Amino acid sequence: MWNPNAVIVDKKMQKKMKKAHKKMHKHQKHHKYHKHGKHSSSSSSSSSSDSD
Protein backbone atom coordinates (compact mmCIF):
# COMPACT_ATOMS: atom_id res chain seq x y z
CA MET A 1 0.00 0.00 0.00
CA TRP A 2 2.84 2.38 0.91
CA ASN A 3 4.34 3.98 -2.17
CA PRO A 4 7.39 6.18 -1.43
CA ASN A 5 7.44 7.38 -5.02
CA ALA A 6 3.94 8.77 -4.67
CA VAL A 7 4.96 10.61 -1.51
CA ILE A 8 7.90 12.26 -3.25
CA VAL A 9 5.68 13.33 -6.13
CA ASP A 10 3.08 14.52 -3.64
CA LYS A 11 5.61 16.72 -1.85
CA LYS A 12 6.74 18.22 -5.14
CA MET A 13 3.14 18.73 -6.18
CA GLN A 14 2.27 20.31 -2.84
CA LYS A 15 4.93 22.96 -3.37
CA LYS A 16 3.59 23.65 -6.83
CA MET A 17 0.00 23.55 -5.61
CA LYS A 18 0.71 26.00 -2.80
CA LYS A 19 2.05 28.52 -5.30
CA ALA A 20 -0.78 27.86 -7.71
CA HIS A 21 -3.31 27.89 -4.88
CA LYS A 22 -2.42 31.45 -3.92
CA LYS A 23 -3.02 32.53 -7.50
CA MET A 24 -6.16 30.44 -7.75
CA HIS A 25 -7.56 31.79 -4.50
CA LYS A 26 -7.49 35.35 -5.77
CA HIS A 27 -9.02 34.23 -9.02
CA GLN A 28 -11.61 32.01 -7.40
CA LYS A 29 -12.80 34.71 -5.03
CA HIS A 30 -13.44 37.04 -7.93
CA HIS A 31 -15.02 34.28 -9.99
CA LYS A 32 -17.26 33.18 -7.14
CA TYR A 33 -18.73 36.61 -6.63
CA HIS A 34 -19.09 37.13 -10.35
CA LYS A 35 -20.85 33.81 -10.84
CA HIS A 36 -23.05 34.32 -7.79
CA GLY A 37 -24.17 37.77 -8.86
CA LYS A 38 -24.96 36.54 -12.36
CA HIS A 39 -26.73 33.47 -11.03
CA SER A 40 -28.91 35.24 -8.47
CA SER A 41 -29.96 37.95 -10.92
CA SER A 42 -30.72 35.52 -13.74
CA SER A 43 -32.53 33.08 -11.45
CA SER A 44 -34.69 35.79 -9.88
CA SER A 45 -35.62 37.27 -13.25
CA SER A 46 -36.39 33.85 -14.72
CA SER A 47 -38.52 32.87 -11.72
CA SER A 48 -40.50 36.12 -11.89
CA SER A 49 -41.20 35.60 -15.59
CA ASP A 50 -42.11 31.99 -14.83
CA SER A 51 -44.81 32.99 -12.36
CA ASP A 52 -46.14 35.66 -14.69
N, C-alpha and C positions, 0 to 999 in steps of 0.2 A: 504494500500500500504506500509506503514511504518512498517518495521519489526526490532525491536530492537535486536532480537536474531541474525539476519543476520549481523547487524553492529558489534556486539561483535565478532562474528566469523571472520568478515572481518578484524577487528583490529588485532586479533591474527594472522590471515593469513598474513597480511601485514608485521608483524614483521618477520615471517618465510620467507616470500617471499623476503624481503630485504636482509636477510642473504643469501638465496639461489641465489638471483639475482646477488650478487657480485661474487659468484662462477660461476654462469652461464655466466656472462658477459665475464670473462676471457676465459672460454671454448668456448663461441660463437664466440668471435673474432678469435680465432685460427681456429675454424671450418669453419667460413665464408671464410677466406683466403684460407684454404685448398680446400674447395669445389669450390671456384671461380677458383683457379688455375687449378684444375682438369677439371672443366667444360670448361673453355676457351680453354684449350689445346686439349681436346677431340673434342670439337665442331669445332675448326678450322681444325683439321686433318680430321674429318669426312666430312666437307664441301669441302675440297680440293679433297678428294678422290671421292666425289659425282660429282664434275664438271669434273673430269678426264674421 
